[in-house]
């Protein structure tokens, strides 16, 4: 029943030209660089990929380009984030035709569903495709919780195979594993609870800040998988000021600014988002520059 997915799956950014059209070549460069840096999968058009700022045809073009540049080296999992179930089903069908390896399915946007409506949405998308599905649970962002009751109702849906857990409470990892054993692959989905998730049994990490610091992200997960908790803590403590950015409202702008500072992408975002400015921009810039100057690979420090 499992996906076989594990390790680091960055939620990659979508790159834009100066006129705010999609810059496919730069988006592919970002994706290719991450794979070359050792990540084990890509999440395309999640939150950091600005899914809901993209037109339907743009989403399909970006996915096709991602499949092309990755060329089977790692799984390409695409976000399914739509206003209603009808659109989500249509995109899931097209994603399979375009060569995606899996889907990360969100609740329908804007409307806050009751549990039975959430179950019906996920079932409808799952029935439209044979691709493996990761459900994305993020109660602070989407005002709905994919609780144990919802997962119980989905337990018999064969291609719902994983959960990206972005609730800020690390007890969720244990509760889900106690309730379902290995029925679902659990992924840590909130950057500043990533190591806690890995310690408690998560198979991997769907990450935002990996886009700026992929080598350290890969090293962190590798240390955790080996049980080298001293090394994992050393990297995590260095990383934590930046990882907190993933839990903030302006996470997309912060991550794209970090990418730009690290020479990996552009900070351009589509409205209604605007690039960081003023004191916030200075704060995030200083954090990234400090992290770059003290990278763990530059010399070990006491854990």
Secondary structure, 3 states (H helix, E strand, C coil): CCCCCCEEEEECCCCECCCCCECHHHHHHHHHHHHHCCCCEEEECCCCCCHHHCCHHHHHHHHHHHHHHHCCCCEEEEEECCCCHHHHHHHHHHHHHCCCCEEEECCCCCCCCCHHHHHHHHHHHHHCCCCEEEEEECHHHHCCCCCHHHHHHHCCCCCEEEEEECCCCCHHHHHHHHHHCCCCEEEECCHHHHHHHHHCCCCEEEECHHHCCHHHHHHHHHHHHHCCHHHHHHHHHHHHHHHHHHHCCCHHHHHHHHHHHCCCCCCCCCCCCCCCCHHHHHHHHHHHHHHHHCCHHHCCCCC
